């Protein structure tokens, strides 16, 4: 049925976003600057698509704040740039896991 296919799509979407978030989280906490820098470059490239789940947006904002405290000037500039781009996406509806899986439209 359409409902079953929608539910399957939602679960796949959620699984993909969770996997992306885990990978980004690991990269942003890596000791190597190059790994963190590459993660920020990728986040910049996909900012219009990711994150879409509210919990991931909150996690990223916390990580960015933590990284900004302990980073070089170059890294701070990159983090600030991404934070601004992420902030511009605030108008895009962010979904809670429950809302997304239930098919609700979400909240800003």
C-alpha positions, 0 to 999 in steps of 0.5 A: 500500500501507499502507507507501507511504501511511505513508511519504508521511505521514511525509515530509509531516509532516517537511516541514511541521515543517521549514518551521515550524522554519525560519520560527520560527528566522528569526523568533526571530533577527529584529532586531524585538522584535515579530517575536520576541514573535509567534514566542514567542506562536505557539510557546506556542500550539502547544507540545503539537504542535510540536516533535515531532522531536528535532532541532527541540527541541534547536535551539529550546532552543539558540535560547532560551538564546541569546535569553535572554542578549540580551533585555529583561526582558519577552522573558526572561519570555516565553522562560522561560514557553515554556521551562517549557511546552516542558520539560513536553512532555519526557514526549512522545516526541521522534523522530529523523528516522530513527526517524520515517521508519522508523516507529519509536516514538522515544525520550524 
